[in-house]
Amino acid sequence: MTKAQPMILLVEDDEELANVYIARFEAEGFGTAWANNGEQALAKVLETKPDLILLDIMMPRVSGFDVLDILRNTPQTKHSKVIMMSALSSDKDVQKAKSLGVDDYIIKSQVAMADVVHIVRKHLGLTDTPGAKPASK
């Protein structure tokens, strides 16, 4: 029996950027779900039970910081793997995310999509298959 593909929940209010990430993750063999605001993200987490959540900070309705805080204080989601991906790069923002229990923090302008895929794989305990063709950048 083969293991189901890992599920990624992408929480991103920029639909074009979300579509690019979803296409890449699906090409890499991940299942994907998308939420375009924090309120929707909280519902989707319970609905899809993702293996990892990629969470933007600056979003309508409920910020990524608030979503992370709620996830960490909810018994069903307190151990969810959460990587924040944001344009916010100040030490204050990174420290706030860490104090709320984020697993990792990615500054969007400082990483390529291949790096994000690699970081997600690392957090899911997946290693790139030896001899596999590298994904094009």
N, CA, C and O atoms as CSV, one atom per row, in Angstrom:
chain,resi,resn,atom,element,x,y,z
A,1,MET,N,N,0.844,-1.180,0.000
A,1,MET,CA,C,0.000,0.000,0.000
A,1,MET,C,C,0.891,1.246,0.000
A,1,MET,O,O,1.817,1.348,0.805
A,2,THR,N,N,0.617,2.174,-0.887
A,2,THR,CA,C,1.432,3.376,-0.959
A,2,THR,C,C,0.869,4.449,-0.048
A,2,THR,O,O,-0.340,4.552,0.162
A,3,LYS,N,N,1.773,5.236,0.480
A,3,LYS,CA,C,1.369,6.319,1.376
A,3,LYS,C,C,0.730,7.430,0.557
A,3,LYS,O,O,1.189,7.749,-0.540
A,4,ALA,N,N,-0.332,8.018,1.097
A,4,ALA,CA,C,-0.990,9.132,0.423
A,4,ALA,C,C,-0.013,10.290,0.285
A,4,ALA,O,O,0.898,10.448,1.098
A,5,GLN,N,N,-0.209,11.090,-0.738
A,5,GLN,CA,C,0.668,12.249,-0.934
A,5,GLN,C,C,0.462,13.245,0.198
A,5,GLN,O,O,-0.657,13.421,0.681
A,6,PRO,N,N,1.532,13.889,0.615
A,6,PRO,CA,C,1.410,14.888,1.676
A,6,PRO,C,C,0.525,16.053,1.224
A,6,PRO,O,O,0.572,16.473,0.068
A,7,MET,N,N,-0.274,16.560,2.151
A,7,MET,CA,C,-1.198,17.657,1.864
A,7,MET,C,C,-0.629,18.968,2.397
A,7,MET,O,O,-0.265,19.072,3.568
A,8,ILE,N,N,-0.559,19.958,1.525
A,8,ILE,CA,C,-0.089,21.298,1.874
A,8,ILE,C,C,-1.284,22.242,1.817
A,8,ILE,O,O,-2.010,22.270,0.823
A,9,LEU,N,N,-1.487,23.009,2.872
A,9,LEU,CA,C,-2.480,24.089,2.839
A,9,LEU,C,C,-1.724,25.389,2.646
A,9,LEU,O,O,-0.914,25.779,3.487
A,10,LEU,N,N,-1.992,26.058,1.535
A,10,LEU,CA,C,-1.374,27.342,1.238
A,10,LEU,C,C,-2.357,28.441,1.625
A,10,LEU,O,O,-3.478,28.490,1.118
A,11,VAL,N,N,-1.931,29.316,2.523
A,11,VAL,CA,C,-2.773,30.430,2.967
A,11,VAL,C,C,-2.115,31.698,2.425
A,11,VAL,O,O,-1.113,32.177,2.956
A,12,GLU,N,N,-2.710,32.226,1.351
A,12,GLU,CA,C,-2.103,33.340,0.605
A,12,GLU,C,C,-3.219,34.138,-0.056
A,12,GLU,O,O,-4.041,33.572,-0.777
A,13,ASP,N,N,-3.255,35.449,0.184
A,13,ASP,CA,C,-4.334,36.257,-0.394
A,13,ASP,C,C,-4.055,36.722,-1.826
A,13,ASP,O,O,-4.960,37.232,-2.487
A,14,ASP,N,N,-2.827,36.558,-2.316
A,14,ASP,CA,C,-2.497,36.902,-3.694
A,14,ASP,C,C,-2.787,35.671,-4.561
A,14,ASP,O,O,-2.019,34.709,-4.560
A,15,GLU,N,N,-3.901,35.711,-5.299
A,15,GLU,CA,C,-4.350,34.532,-6.044
A,15,GLU,C,C,-3.354,34.094,-7.116
A,15,GLU,O,O,-3.146,32.895,-7.305
A,16,GLU,N,N,-2.735,35.041,-7.818
A,16,GLU,CA,C,-1.757,34.672,-8.841
A,16,GLU,C,C,-0.563,33.943,-8.231
A,16,GLU,O,O,-0.118,32.922,-8.755
A,17,LEU,N,N,-0.050,34.470,-7.126
A,17,LEU,CA,C,1.068,33.819,-6.444
A,17,LEU,C,C,0.648,32.442,-5.928
A,17,LEU,O,O,1.401,31.474,-6.036
A,18,ALA,N,N,-0.551,32.366,-5.373
A,18,ALA,CA,C,-1.058,31.083,-4.871
A,18,ALA,C,C,-1.117,30.049,-5.989
A,18,ALA,O,O,-0.725,28.899,-5.791
A,19,ASN,N,N,-1.605,30.449,-7.163
A,19,ASN,CA,C,-1.705,29.515,-8.288
A,19,ASN,C,C,-0.342,28.997,-8.717
A,19,ASN,O,O,-0.207,27.824,-9.064
A,20,VAL,N,N,0.674,29.862,-8.696
A,20,VAL,CA,C,2.031,29.453,-9.053
A,20,VAL,C,C,2.543,28.417,-8.052
A,20,VAL,O,O,3.091,27.388,-8.446
A,21,TYR,N,N,2.362,28.689,-6.758
A,21,TYR,CA,C,2.817,27.746,-5.729
A,21,TYR,C,C,2.060,26.427,-5.807
A,21,TYR,O,O,2.659,25.358,-5.689
A,22,ILE,N,N,0.755,26.498,-6.006
A,22,ILE,CA,C,-0.049,25.274,-6.076
A,22,ILE,C,C,0.401,24.415,-7.254
A,22,ILE,O,O,0.553,23.201,-7.117
A,23,ALA,N,N,0.615,25.042,-8.412
A,23,ALA,CA,C,1.073,24.283,-9.586
A,23,ALA,C,C,2.409,23.603,-9.299
A,23,ALA,O,O,2.608,22.444,-9.665
A,24,ARG,N,N,3.314,24.312,-8.651
A,24,ARG,CA,C,4.635,23.738,-8.356
A,24,ARG,C,C,4.519,22.583,-7.360
A,24,ARG,O,O,5.116,21.525,-7.560
A,25,PHE,N,N,3.750,22.788,-6.286
A,25,PHE,CA,C,3.627,21.715,-5.296
A,25,PHE,C,C,2.941,20.489,-5.887
A,25,PHE,O,O,3.326,19.362,-5.574
A,26,GLU,N,N,1.937,20.685,-6.731
A,26,GLU,CA,C,1.275,19.539,-7.362
A,26,GLU,C,C,2.228,18.824,-8.310
A,26,GLU,O,O,2.217,17.595,-8.388
A,27,ALA,N,N,3.060,19.586,-9.036
A,27,ALA,CA,C,4.068,18.977,-9.915
A,27,ALA,C,C,5.085,18.171,-9.110
A,27,ALA,O,O,5.662,17.205,-9.610
A,28,GLU,N,N,5.300,18.582,-7.849
A,28,GLU,CA,C,6.248,17.884,-6.966
A,28,GLU,C,C,5.592,16.701,-6.239
A,28,GLU,O,O,6.241,16.029,-5.437
A,29,GLY,N,N,4.314,16.452,-6.519
A,29,GLY,CA,C,3.634,15.295,-5.945
A,29,GLY,C,C,2.890,15.544,-4.645
A,29,GLY,O,O,2.537,14.596,-3.945
A,30,PHE,N,N,2.649,16.800,-4.314
A,30,PHE,CA,C,1.903,17.132,-3.102
A,30,PHE,C,C,0.432,17.351,-3.429
A,30,PHE,O,O,0.090,17.803,-4.521
A,31,GLY,N,N,-0.429,17.028,-2.478
A,31,GLY,CA,C,-1.816,17.457,-2.562
A,31,GLY,C,C,-1.860,18.887,-2.058
A,31,GLY,O,O,-1.062,19.264,-1.200
A,32,THR,N,N,-2.773,19.685,-2.574
A,32,THR,CA,C,-2.820,21.082,-2.159
A,32,THR,C,C,-4.239,21.524,-1.847
A,32,THR,O,O,-5.212,21.011,-2.399
A,33,ALA,N,N,-4.323,22.478,-0.959
A,33,ALA,CA,C,-5.570,23.196,-0.690
A,33,ALA,C,C,-5.163,24.655,-0.542
A,33,ALA,O,O,-4.016,24.954,-0.210
A,34,TRP,N,N,-6.106,25.565,-0.788
A,34,TRP,CA,C,-5.794,26.987,-0.752
A,34,TRP,C,C,-6.852,27.729,0.033
A,34,TRP,O,O,-8.047,27.463,-0.092
A,35,ALA,N,N,-6.395,28.660,0.841
A,35,ALA,CA,C,-7.287,29.585,1.552
A,35,ALA,C,C,-6.760,30.987,1.269
A,35,ALA,O,O,-5.551,31.217,1.298
A,36,ASN,N,N,-7.678,31.934,0.991
A,36,ASN,CA,C,-7.206,33.277,0.638
A,36,ASN,C,C,-7.339,34.285,1.761
A,36,ASN,O,O,-7.100,35.475,1.559
A,37,ASN,N,N,-7.721,33.821,2.948
A,37,ASN,CA,C,-7.712,34.698,4.120
A,37,ASN,C,C,-7.620,33.831,5.379
A,37,ASN,O,O,-7.817,32.617,5.328
A,38,GLY,N,N,-7.323,34.468,6.490
A,38,GLY,CA,C,-7.112,33.731,7.725
A,38,GLY,C,C,-8.339,33.004,8.233
A,38,GLY,O,O,-8.236,31.900,8.767
A,39,GLU,N,N,-9.498,33.620,8.069
A,39,GLU,CA,C,-10.744,32.989,8.514
A,39,GLU,C,C,-10.981,31.680,7.752
A,39,GLU,O,O,-11.300,30.647,8.342
A,40,GLN,N,N,-10.818,31.752,6.429
A,40,GLN,CA,C,-10.986,30.565,5.593
A,40,GLN,C,C,-9.924,29.510,5.936
A,40,GLN,O,O,-10.202,28.311,5.908
A,41,ALA,N,N,-8.720,29.963,6.256
A,41,ALA,CA,C,-7.640,29.040,6.602
A,41,ALA,C,C,-8.006,28.170,7.797
A,41,ALA,O,O,-7.767,26.963,7.794
A,42,LEU,N,N,-8.583,28.790,8.812
A,42,LEU,CA,C,-8.940,28.027,10.017
A,42,LEU,C,C,-9.958,26.937,9.695
A,42,LEU,O,O,-9.872,25.831,10.228
A,43,ALA,N,N,-10.913,27.241,8.833
A,43,ALA,CA,C,-11.906,26.237,8.434
A,43,ALA,C,C,-11.250,25.134,7.599
A,43,ALA,O,O,-11.531,23.952,7.796
A,44,LYS,N,N,-10.381,25.522,6.673
A,44,LYS,CA,C,-9.725,24.541,5.791
A,44,LYS,C,C,-8.783,23.611,6.551
A,44,LYS,O,O,-8.633,22.447,6.178
A,45,VAL,N,N,-8.152,24.106,7.605
A,45,VAL,CA,C,-7.255,23.253,8.398
A,45,VAL,C,C,-8.049,22.084,8.973
A,45,VAL,O,O,-7.602,20.938,8.922
A,46,LEU,N,N,-9.216,22.374,9.516
A,46,LEU,CA,C,-10.034,21.309,10.106
A,46,LEU,C,C,-10.612,20.393,9.029
A,46,LEU,O,O,-10.765,19.191,9.243
A,47,GLU,N,N,-10.931,20.970,7.873
A,47,GLU,CA,C,-11.523,20.206,6.779
A,47,GLU,C,C,-10.503,19.302,6.083
A,47,GLU,O,O,-10.797,18.137,5.814
A,48,THR,N,N,-9.308,19.824,5.787
A,48,THR,CA,C,-8.336,19.076,4.982
A,48,THR,C,C,-7.266,18.351,5.789
A,48,THR,O,O,-6.591,17.463,5.269
A,49,LYS,N,N,-7.106,18.726,7.061
A,49,LYS,CA,C,-6.072,18.132,7.922
A,49,LYS,C,C,-4.721,18.059,7.191
A,49,LYS,O,O,-4.191,16.971,6.964
A,50,PRO,N,N,-4.172,19.225,6.828
A,50,PRO,CA,C,-2.925,19.231,6.053
A,50,PRO,C,C,-1.736,18.743,6.856
A,50,PRO,O,O,-1.716,18.832,8.084
A,51,ASP,N,N,-0.741,18.223,6.141
A,51,ASP,CA,C,0.513,17.812,6.776
A,51,ASP,C,C,1.372,19.029,7.108
A,51,ASP,O,O,2.199,18.986,8.019
A,52,LEU,N,N,1.164,20.129,6.350
A,52,LEU,CA,C,1.933,21.338,6.568
A,52,LEU,C,C,1.121,22.532,6.065
A,52,LEU,O,O,0.407,22.439,5.067
A,53,ILE,N,N,1.245,23.648,6.772
A,53,ILE,CA,C,0.546,24.874,6.409
A,53,ILE,C,C,1.588,25.937,6.054
A,53,ILE,O,O,2.466,26.246,6.859
A,54,LEU,N,N,1.482,26.488,4.852
A,54,LEU,CA,C,2.301,27.635,4.437
A,54,LEU,C,C,1.422,28.855,4.645
A,54,LEU,O,O,0.404,29.014,3.973
A,55,LEU,N,N,1.809,29.705,5.565
A,55,LEU,CA,C,0.929,30.761,6.060
A,55,LEU,C,C,1.499,32.152,5.819
A,55,LEU,O,O,2.570,32.491,6.321
A,56,ASP,N,N,0.773,32.951,5.049
A,56,ASP,CA,C,1.132,34.356,4.851
A,56,ASP,C,C,0.734,35.112,6.115
A,56,ASP,O,O,-0.124,34.649,6.866
A,57,ILE,N,N,1.342,36.261,6.356
A,57,ILE,CA,C,1.003,37.043,7.547
A,57,ILE,C,C,-0.021,38.126,7.249
A,57,ILE,O,O,-1.033,38.248,7.940
A,58,MET,N,N,0.249,38.905,6.218
A,58,MET,CA,C,-0.623,40.048,5.925
A,58,MET,C,C,-1.784,39.610,5.034
A,58,MET,O,O,-1.641,39.473,3.819
A,59,MET,N,N,-2.940,39.395,5.672
A,59,MET,CA,C,-4.131,38.931,4.964
A,59,MET,C,C,-5.375,39.626,5.493
A,59,MET,O,O,-5.380,40.149,6.607
A,60,PRO,N,N,-6.433,39.627,4.680
A,60,PRO,CA,C,-7.689,40.200,5.153
A,60,PRO,C,C,-8.327,39.338,6.256
A,60,PRO,O,O,-8.037,38.148,6.379
A,61,ARG,N,N,-9.171,39.947,7.025
A,61,ARG,CA,C,-9.983,39.326,8.085
A,61,ARG,C,C,-9.180,38.905,9.308
A,61,ARG,O,O,-9.306,39.515,10.370
A,62,VAL,N,N,-8.360,37.874,9.173
A,62,VAL,CA,C,-7.571,37.380,10.306
A,62,VAL,C,C,-6.119,37.281,9.842
A,62,VAL,O,O,-5.836,36.621,8.842
A,63,SER,N,N,-5.198,37.927,10.555
A,63,SER,CA,C,-3.791,37.908,10.136
A,63,SER,C,C,-3.172,36.523,10.353
A,63,SER,O,O,-3.692,35.698,11.103
A,64,GLY,N,N,-2.063,36.303,9.681
A,64,GLY,CA,C,-1.342,35.047,9.860
A,64,GLY,C,C,-0.881,34.834,11.291
A,64,GLY,O,O,-0.871,33.706,11.785
A,65,PHE,N,N,-0.497,35.923,11.962
A,65,PHE,CA,C,-0.106,35.798,13.370
A,65,PHE,C,C,-1.279,35.286,14.201
A,65,PHE,O,O,-1.107,34.412,15.050
A,66,ASP,N,N,-2.477,35.832,13.955
A,66,ASP,CA,C,-3.652,35.395,14.705
A,66,ASP,C,C,-4.023,33.950,14.371
A,66,ASP,O,O,-4.411,33.185,15.254
A,67,VAL,N,N,-3.902,33.579,13.094
A,67,VAL,CA,C,-4.176,32.197,12.690
A,67,VAL,C,C,-3.218,31.254,13.424
A,67,VAL,O,O,-3.647,30.238,13.972
A,68,LEU,N,N,-1.929,31.587,13.437
A,68,LEU,CA,C,-0.936,30.754,14.118
A,68,LEU,C,C,-1.258,30.629,15.606
A,68,LEU,O,O,-1.180,29.541,16.175
A,69,ASP,N,N,-1.617,31.742,16.226
A,69,ASP,CA,C,-1.965,31.738,17.645
A,69,ASP,C,C,-3.156,30.814,17.912
A,69,ASP,O,O,-3.145,30.040,18.869
A,70,ILE,N,N,-4.170,30.899,17.068
A,70,ILE,CA,C,-5.360,30.042,17.224
A,70,ILE,C,C,-4.986,28.575,17.006
A,70,ILE,O,O,-5.410,27.709,17.772
A,71,LEU,N,N,-4.196,28.289,15.968
A,71,LEU,CA,C,-3.780,26.906,15.701
A,71,LEU,C,C,-3.035,26.313,16.888
A,71,LEU,O,O,-3.283,25.171,17.275
A,72,ARG,N,N,-2.117,27.092,17.468
A,72,ARG,CA,C,-1.312,26.587,18.588
A,72,ARG,C,C,-2.123,26.427,19.873
A,72,ARG,O,O,-1.706,25.703,20.777
A,73,ASN,N,N,-3.269,27.091,19.965
A,73,ASN,CA,C,-4.099,27.005,21.165
A,73,ASN,C,C,-5.348,26.152,20.977
A,73,ASN,O,O,-6.256,26.182,21.808
A,74,THR,N,N,-5.394,25.384,19.874
A,74,THR,CA,C,-6.507,24.482,19.594
A,74,THR,C,C,-5.975,23.056,19.653
A,74,THR,O,O,-5.033,22.721,18.934
A,75,PRO,N,N,-6.563,22.206,20.503
A,75,PRO,CA,C,-6.019,20.849,20.678
A,75,PRO,C,C,-5.823,20.069,19.372
A,75,PRO,O,O,-4.814,19.379,19.220
A,76,GLN,N,N,-6.769,20.164,18.426
A,76,GLN,CA,C,-6.658,19.392,17.180
A,76,GLN,C,C,-5.537,19.891,16.265
A,76,GLN,O,O,-5.081,19.149,15.394
A,77,THR,N,N,-5.090,21.126,16.446
A,77,THR,CA,C,-4.125,21.694,15.506
A,77,THR,C,C,-2.832,22.176,16.159
A,77,THR,O,O,-1.960,22.712,15.475
A,78,LYS,N,N,-2.697,21.991,17.472
A,78,LYS,CA,C,-1.544,22.582,18.152
A,78,LYS,C,C,-0.205,22.024,17.685
A,78,LYS,O,O,0.827,22.671,17.862
A,79,HIS,N,N,-0.207,20.813,17.082
A,79,HIS,CA,C,1.048,20.228,16.606
A,79,HIS,C,C,1.203,20.334,15.085
A,79,HIS,O,O,2.125,19.750,14.516
A,80,SER,N,N,0.316,21.068,14.432
A,80,SER,CA,C,0.408,21.239,12.978
A,80,SER,C,C,1.732,21.903,12.616
A,80,SER,O,O,2.201,22.799,13.317
A,81,LYS,N,N,2.327,21.454,11.515
A,81,LYS,CA,C,3.555,22.095,11.023
A,81,LYS,C,C,3.158,23.363,10.286
A,81,LYS,O,O,2.357,23.327,9.352
A,82,VAL,N,N,3.729,24.490,10.717
A,82,VAL,CA,C,3.394,25.782,10.123
A,82,VAL,C,C,4.675,26.509,9.729
A,82,VAL,O,O,5.575,26.714,10.543
A,83,ILE,N,N,4.728,26.890,8.455
A,83,ILE,CA,C,5.822,27.718,7.950
A,83,ILE,C,C,5.199,29.042,7.525
A,83,ILE,O,O,4.299,29.075,6.687
A,84,MET,N,N,5.683,30.123,8.107
A,84,MET,CA,C,5.205,31.440,7.698
A,84,MET,C,C,6.033,31.897,6.514
A,84,MET,O,O,7.256,31.759,6.494
A,85,MET,N,N,5.331,32.449,5.519
A,85,MET,CA,C,5.962,32.989,4.331
A,85,MET,C,C,5.463,34.412,4.194
A,85,MET,O,O,4.274,34.636,3.969
A,86,SER,N,N,6.348,35.360,4.326
A,86,SER,CA,C,5.889,36.738,4.361
A,86,SER,C,C,6.859,37.702,3.702
A,86,SER,O,O,8.040,37.407,3.525
A,87,ALA,N,N,6.330,38.854,3.347
A,87,ALA,CA,C,7.177,39.958,2.887
A,87,ALA,C,C,7.782,40.671,4.096
A,87,ALA,O,O,8.755,41.412,3.957
A,88,LEU,N,N,7.211,40.450,5.276
A,88,LEU,CA,C,7.710,41.089,6.491
A,88,LEU,C,C,9.049,40.468,6.875
A,88,LEU,O,O,9.154,39.259,7.079
A,89,SER,N,N,10.061,41.314,6.967
A,89,SER,CA,C,11.400,40.772,7.212
A,89,SER,C,C,12.056,41.317,8.475
A,89,SER,O,O,13.222,41.018,8.736
A,90,SER,N,N,11.337,42.107,9.263
A,90,SER,CA,C,11.966,42.674,10.458
A,90,SER,C,C,12.180,41.601,11.525
A,90,SER,O,O,11.429,40.630,11.613
A,91,ASP,N,N,13.216,41.800,12.325
A,91,ASP,CA,C,13.483,40.872,13.423
A,91,ASP,C,C,12.274,40.775,14.349
A,91,ASP,O,O,11.983,39.704,14.881
A,92,LYS,N,N,11.576,41.882,14.543
A,92,LYS,CA,C,10.396,41.904,15.414
A,92,LYS,C,C,9.330,40.917,14.912
A,92,LYS,O,O,8.735,40.187,15.705
A,93,ASP,N,N,9.092,40.900,13.591
A,93,ASP,CA,C,8.087,39.997,13.021
A,93,ASP,C,C,8.525,38.538,13.135
A,93,ASP,O,O,7.727,37.661,13.466
A,94,VAL,N,N,9.808,38.292,12.855
A,94,VAL,CA,C,10.332,36.931,12.963
A,94,VAL,C,C,10.232,36.451,14.411
A,94,VAL,O,O,9.823,35.317,14.660
A,95,GLN,N,N,10.601,37.303,15.363
A,95,GLN,CA,C,10.534,36.934,16.782
A,95,GLN,C,C,9.096,36.689,17.231
A,95,GLN,O,O,8.830,35.767,18.002
A,96,LYS,N,N,8.168,37.516,16.746
A,96,LYS,CA,C,6.757,37.321,17.095
A,96,LYS,C,C,6.281,35.957,16.600
A,96,LYS,O,O,5.601,35.234,17.328
A,97,ALA,N,N,6.638,35.603,15.363
A,97,ALA,CA,C,6.251,34.300,14.818
A,97,ALA,C,C,6.841,33.169,15.648
A,97,ALA,O,O,6.160,32.188,15.946
A,98,LYS,N,N,8.114,33.309,16.020
A,98,LYS,CA,C,8.765,32.269,16.834
A,98,LYS,C,C,8.103,32.151,18.202
A,98,LYS,O,O,7.920,31.049,18.719
A,99,SER,N,N,7.744,33.302,18.788
A,99,SER,CA,C,7.115,33.262,20.118
A,99,SER,C,C,5.740,32.596,20.060
A,99,SER,O,O,5.260,32.062,21.060
A,100,LEU,N,N,5.114,32.631,18.885
A,100,LEU,CA,C,3.808,31.985,18.715
A,100,LEU,C,C,3.944,30.510,18.337
A,100,LEU,O,O,2.947,29.791,18.269
A,101,GLY,N,N,5.177,30.061,18.090
A,101,GLY,CA,C,5.414,28.640,17.845
A,101,GLY,C,C,5.518,28.229,16.388
A,101,GLY,O,O,5.239,27.076,16.057
A,102,VAL,N,N,5.913,29.139,15.510
A,102,VAL,CA,C,6.066,28.779,14.097
A,102,VAL,C,C,7.208,27.781,13.940
A,102,VAL,O,O,8.175,27.821,14.701
A,103,ASP,N,N,7.104,26.891,12.965
A,103,ASP,CA,C,8.154,25.908,12.712
A,103,ASP,C,C,9.287,26.492,11.872
A,103,ASP,O,O,10.439,26.079,12.004
A,104,ASP,N,N,8.960,27.446,11.014
A,104,ASP,CA,C,9.979,28.091,10.184
A,104,ASP,C,C,9.400,29.407,9.669
A,104,ASP,O,O,8.187,29.613,9.688
A,105,TYR,N,N,10.274,30.285,9.215
A,105,TYR,CA,C,9.861,31.613,8.742
A,105,TYR,C,C,10.639,31.908,7.470
A,105,TYR,O,O,11.870,31.938,7.479
A,106,ILE,N,N,9.917,32.127,6.377
A,106,ILE,CA,C,10.532,32.385,5.082
A,106,ILE,C,C,10.187,33.807,4.654
A,106,ILE,O,O,9.022,34.203,4.677
A,107,ILE,N,N,11.197,34.565,4.266
A,107,ILE,CA,C,10.973,35.905,3.731
A,107,ILE,C,C,10.871,35.750,2.211
A,107,ILE,O,O,11.836,35.379,1.543
A,108,LYS,N,N,9.673,36.045,1.681
A,108,LYS,CA,C,9.378,35.774,0.272
A,108,LYS,C,C,10.428,36.301,-0.686
A,108,LYS,O,O,10.791,35.615,-1.641
A,109,SER,N,N,10.917,37.494,-0.449
A,109,SER,CA,C,11.857,38.114,-1.392
A,109,SER,C,C,13.240,37.468,-1.354
A,109,SER,O,O,14.076,37.755,-2.212
A,110,GLN,N,N,13.492,36.608,-0.381
A,110,GLN,CA,C,14.832,36.035,-0.218
A,110,GLN,C,C,14.935,34.566,-0.620
A,110,GLN,O,O,15.983,33.947,-0.439
A,111,VAL,N,N,13.857,34.005,-1.163
A,111,VAL,CA,C,13.894,32.590,-1.546
A,111,VAL,C,C,13.292,32.378,-2.934
A,111,VAL,O,O,12.379,33.090,-3.353
A,112,ALA,N,N,13.823,31.391,-3.625
A,112,ALA,CA,C,13.248,30.942,-4.890
A,112,ALA,C,C,12.230,29.851,-4.580
A,112,ALA,O,O,12.251,29.267,-3.497
A,113,MET,N,N,11.355,29.583,-5.514
A,113,MET,CA,C,10.343,28.556,-5.297
A,113,MET,C,C,10.962,27.195,-4.985
A,113,MET,O,O,10.437,26.451,-4.157
A,114,ALA,N,N,12.068,26.867,-5.636
A,114,ALA,CA,C,12.742,25.589,-5.363
A,114,ALA,C,C,13.181,25.512,-3.906
A,114,ALA,O,O,13.139,24.442,-3.300
A,115,ASP,N,N,13.604,26.647,-3.339
A,115,ASP,CA,C,14.003,26.681,-1.930
A,115,ASP,C,C,12.809,26.396,-1.027
A,115,ASP,O,O,12.928,25.667,-0.043
A,116,VAL,N,N,11.666,26.969,-1.363
A,116,VAL,CA,C,10.450,26.751,-0.567
A,116,VAL,C,C,10.075,25.274,-0.599
A,116,VAL,O,O,9.745,24.692,0.434
A,117,VAL,N,N,10.127,24.668,-1.783
A,117,VAL,CA,C,9.825,23.232,-1.906
A,117,VAL,C,C,10.796,22.425,-1.040
A,117,VAL,O,O,10.380,21.505,-0.336
A,118,HIS,N,N,12.073,22.762,-1.088
A,118,HIS,CA,C,13.083,22.054,-0.292
A,118,HIS,C,C,12.789,22.189,1.211
A,118,HIS,O,O,12.877,21.211,1.953
A,119,ILE,N,N,12.442,23.399,1.652
A,119,ILE,CA,C,12.143,23.638,3.075
A,119,ILE,C,C,10.910,22.840,3.499
A,119,ILE,O,O,10.886,22.264,4.587
A,120,VAL,N,N,9.890,22.805,2.645
A,120,VAL,CA,C,8.676,22.027,2.946
A,120,VAL,C,C,9.033,20.547,3.061
A,120,VAL,O,O,8.609,19.874,4.001
A,121,ARG,N,N,9.809,20.042,2.108
A,121,ARG,CA,C,10.210,18.630,2.151
A,121,ARG,C,C,10.971,18.319,3.447
A,121,ARG,O,O,10.749,17.284,4.075
A,122,LYS,N,N,11.865,19.223,3.832
A,122,LYS,CA,C,12.650,19.029,5.055
A,122,LYS,C,C,11.733,18.922,6.269
A,122,LYS,O,O,11.913,18.039,7.108
A,123,HIS,N,N,10.759,19.810,6.366
A,123,HIS,CA,C,9.861,19.793,7.522
A,123,HIS,C,C,8.934,18.579,7.533
A,123,HIS,O,O,8.443,18.176,8.588
A,124,LEU,N,N,8.700,18.008,6.372
A,124,LEU,CA,C,7.853,16.810,6.298
A,124,LEU,C,C,8.673,15.527,6.419
A,124,LEU,O,O,8.130,14.423,6.377
A,125,GLY,N,N,9.996,15.691,6.572
A,125,GLY,CA,C,10.857,14.515,6.695
A,125,GLY,C,C,11.051,13.792,5.380
A,125,GLY,O,O,11.386,12.607,5.363
A,126,LEU,N,N,10.846,14.494,4.278
A,126,LEU,CA,C,11.023,13.899,2.952
A,126,LEU,C,C,12.379,14.327,2.417
A,126,LEU,O,O,12.766,15.489,2.542
A,127,THR,N,N,13.086,13.402,1.831
A,127,THR,CA,C,14.355,13.758,1.223
A,127,THR,C,C,14.203,13.609,-0.275
A,127,THR,O,O,13.395,12.811,-0.751
A,128,ASP,N,N,14.967,14.366,-1.002
A,128,ASP,CA,C,14.925,14.234,-2.453
A,128,ASP,C,C,15.456,12.852,-2.805
A,128,ASP,O,O,16.465,12.402,-2.260
A,129,THR,N,N,14.767,12.188,-3.720
A,129,THR,CA,C,15.135,10.837,-4.117
A,129,THR,C,C,16.476,10.854,-4.835
A,129,THR,O,O,16.654,11.608,-5.792
A,130,PRO,N,N,17.443,10.015,-4.377
A,130,PRO,CA,C,18.741,9.977,-5.054
A,130,PRO,C,C,18.547,9.587,-6.516
A,130,PRO,O,O,17.787,8.670,-6.828
A,131,GLY,N,N,19.233,10.283,-7.397
A,131,GLY,CA,C,19.134,9.973,-8.821
A,131,GLY,C,C,17.916,10.590,-9.487
A,131,GLY,O,O,17.754,10.477,-10.702
A,132,ALA,N,N,17.065,11.234,-8.722
A,132,ALA,CA,C,15.881,11.857,-9.317
A,132,ALA,C,C,16.311,13.068,-10.131
A,132,ALA,O,O,17.285,13.754,-9.818
A,133,LYS,N,N,15.557,13.296,-11.168
A,133,LYS,CA,C,15.853,14.468,-12.005
A,133,LYS,C,C,15.521,15.725,-11.215
A,133,LYS,O,O,14.406,15.844,-10.705
A,134,PRO,N,N,16.451,16.663,-11.098
A,134,PRO,CA,C,16.152,17.881,-10.347
A,134,PRO,C,C,15.056,18.683,-11.032
A,134,PRO,O,O,14.984,18.734,-12.260
A,135,ALA,N,N,14.221,19.296,-10.244
A,135,ALA,CA,C,13.147,20.123,-10.801
A,135,ALA,C,C,13.768,21.342,-11.468
A,135,ALA,O,O,14.766,21.889,-10.998
A,136,SER,N,N,13.165,21.750,-12.558
A,136,SER,CA,C,13.689,22.943,-13.241
A,136,SER,C,C,13.313,24.180,-12.449
A,136,SER,O,O,12.277,24.216,-11.786
A,137,LYS,N,N,14.167,25.194,-12.522
A,137,LYS,CA,C,13.925,26.423,-11.755
A,137,LYS,C,C,13.245,27.454,-12.610
A,137,LYS,O,O,12.959,28.555,-12.139
